[in-house]
Amino acid sequence: LNYNMYDPIIIGGSAAGSSAAIYAARRKLNFKVVTVDTGGEVALSGEVGNWPGVVSIQGFELAKKFNEHVKSYGVEIDEGWKIEKISPVKKHYVLTAANGSGETKEIETKSVIIATGIHPRHLAVPGEKELYQKGVTYCTVCDGPLFKNKTTVTIGSGNSALESALMMTNIAKKV
């Protein structure tokens, strides 16, 4: 029996990773969370007005609450580490993690929960960074209602952009 064998390793420290960690802790599983940072995109958000049970909160504060909740269960969190490789080996997995200092380590686990969330692709056009959260957003579900009866533009390709544009036709004056 390998006493360093986890079940599971949770990759990601935002809403989904935190939820998985809370459930794993309540089940008393041998696990840990590996994450580059806690909070993910939520921590970078301004006001969050669509979190159930909380009318309005700053994204950074909400991310802090995720982290506090997880830590209240004594969960081990490897913050500052990024999983770079998942290798299947017989009946388990070896995860290779690296930190910003160039150190690497291997972690063995019976299962992996990938809860890394999303990171929007930026256009790198003039004004995009300066207008972020001042009209430029990356989440139609989150921010679409803020543009009720206004003229909007959806930039992107594939299903996500089409879904966004269609959703905005029911919200905006013009898309």
DAFENCOR-V837149 format. One record per residue. SS is DSSP state (H for helix, E for strand, L for the rest). NEAR is the number of other C-alpha atoms within 8 Angstrom. D_CENTER is the distance of its C-alpha to the mean C-alpha in whole Angstrom. Layout:
ss=SS near=NEAR d_center=D_CENTER
ss=SS near=NEAR d_center=D_CENTER
This chain:
ss=L near=2 d_center=33
ss=L near=4 d_center=30
ss=L near=4 d_center=29
ss=L near=6 d_center=26
ss=L near=9 d_center=25
ss=E near=12 d_center=22
ss=L near=11 d_center=21
ss=L near=13 d_center=18
ss=E near=13 d_center=16
ss=E near=15 d_center=12
ss=E near=14 d_center=10
ss=E near=18 d_center=6
ss=E near=18 d_center=7
ss=L near=16 d_center=5
ss=H near=9 d_center=6
ss=H near=10 d_center=7
ss=H near=16 d_center=8
ss=H near=13 d_center=10
ss=H near=8 d_center=11
ss=H near=10 d_center=12
ss=H near=13 d_center=14
ss=H near=11 d_center=16
ss=H near=8 d_center=17
ss=H near=10 d_center=18
ss=H near=10 d_center=19
ss=H near=8 d_center=22
ss=L near=6 d_center=23
ss=L near=6 d_center=24
ss=L near=9 d_center=22
ss=L near=7 d_center=22
ss=L near=12 d_center=19
ss=E near=13 d_center=16
ss=E near=16 d_center=13
ss=E near=16 d_center=12
ss=E near=15 d_center=10
ss=E near=10 d_center=10
ss=E near=9 d_center=9
ss=E near=13 d_center=8
ss=L near=15 d_center=7
ss=H near=12 d_center=4
ss=H near=10 d_center=6
ss=H near=11 d_center=7
ss=H near=12 d_center=9
ss=H near=8 d_center=11
ss=L near=11 d_center=12
ss=L near=8 d_center=15
ss=E near=8 d_center=16
ss=E near=10 d_center=14
ss=L near=8 d_center=17
ss=L near=8 d_center=16
ss=E near=8 d_center=14
ss=L near=5 d_center=17
ss=L near=4 d_center=20
ss=E near=8 d_center=19
ss=L near=8 d_center=21
ss=L near=9 d_center=19
ss=E near=10 d_center=17
ss=E near=10 d_center=16
ss=H near=13 d_center=12
ss=H near=12 d_center=13
ss=H near=9 d_center=15
ss=H near=12 d_center=13
ss=H near=15 d_center=10
ss=H near=10 d_center=13
ss=H near=8 d_center=14
ss=H near=12 d_center=11
ss=H near=12 d_center=13
ss=H near=8 d_center=16
ss=H near=9 d_center=16
ss=H near=12 d_center=15
ss=H near=9 d_center=17
ss=L near=7 d_center=20
ss=L near=9 d_center=20
ss=L near=6 d_center=21
ss=L near=12 d_center=18
ss=L near=8 d_center=18
ss=E near=8 d_center=15
ss=E near=9 d_center=15
ss=E near=10 d_center=14
ss=L near=10 d_center=14
ss=E near=12 d_center=14
ss=E near=10 d_center=13
ss=E near=12 d_center=14
ss=E near=8 d_center=17
ss=E near=7 d_center=18
ss=E near=9 d_center=19
ss=E near=7 d_center=23
ss=E near=8 d_center=24
ss=E near=7 d_center=27
ss=L near=5 d_center=30
ss=L near=6 d_center=28
ss=E near=10 d_center=25
ss=E near=13 d_center=22
ss=E near=12 d_center=22
ss=E near=13 d_center=19
ss=E near=12 d_center=20
ss=E near=13 d_center=18
ss=E near=12 d_center=18
ss=E near=10 d_center=18
ss=L near=7 d_center=19
ss=L near=4 d_center=23
ss=L near=6 d_center=23
ss=L near=7 d_center=23
ss=E near=8 d_center=22
ss=E near=7 d_center=23
ss=E near=8 d_center=23
ss=E near=10 d_center=21
ss=E near=11 d_center=23
ss=E near=14 d_center=21
ss=L near=11 d_center=23
ss=L near=10 d_center=19
ss=E near=10 d_center=16
ss=E near=10 d_center=13
ss=E near=8 d_center=10
ss=L near=11 d_center=7
ss=L near=9 d_center=5
ss=L near=9 d_center=3
ss=L near=5 d_center=6
ss=L near=5 d_center=8
ss=L near=5 d_center=11
ss=L near=4 d_center=14
ss=L near=4 d_center=17
ss=L near=5 d_center=20
ss=L near=6 d_center=22
ss=L near=5 d_center=25
ss=L near=5 d_center=27
ss=L near=6 d_center=25
ss=L near=10 d_center=22
ss=L near=7 d_center=20
ss=L near=5 d_center=23
ss=L near=9 d_center=22
ss=E near=9 d_center=18
ss=L near=8 d_center=18
ss=L near=6 d_center=22
ss=L near=6 d_center=22
ss=E near=8 d_center=20
ss=L near=9 d_center=16
ss=L near=6 d_center=14
ss=L near=7 d_center=13
ss=H near=10 d_center=16
ss=H near=7 d_center=15
ss=H near=7 d_center=14
ss=H near=10 d_center=17
ss=H near=12 d_center=19
ss=H near=8 d_center=22
ss=H near=5 d_center=22
ss=H near=11 d_center=24
ss=L near=9 d_center=27
ss=L near=8 d_center=30
ss=L near=8 d_center=29
ss=E near=9 d_center=29
ss=L near=9 d_center=26
ss=L near=6 d_center=25
ss=L near=8 d_center=22
ss=L near=5 d_center=22
ss=L near=6 d_center=21
ss=L near=7 d_center=22
ss=H near=6 d_center=22
ss=H near=6 d_center=20
ss=H near=8 d_center=17
ss=H near=11 d_center=20
ss=H near=9 d_center=23
ss=H near=8 d_center=21
ss=H near=11 d_center=20
ss=H near=11 d_center=23
ss=H near=8 d_center=25
ss=H near=10 d_center=22
ss=H near=12 d_center=24
ss=H near=10 d_center=27
ss=L near=6 d_center=27
ss=L near=11 d_center=26
ss=L near=13 d_center=27
ss=L near=9 d_center=31
ss=E near=8 d_center=31
ss=L near=10 d_center=28
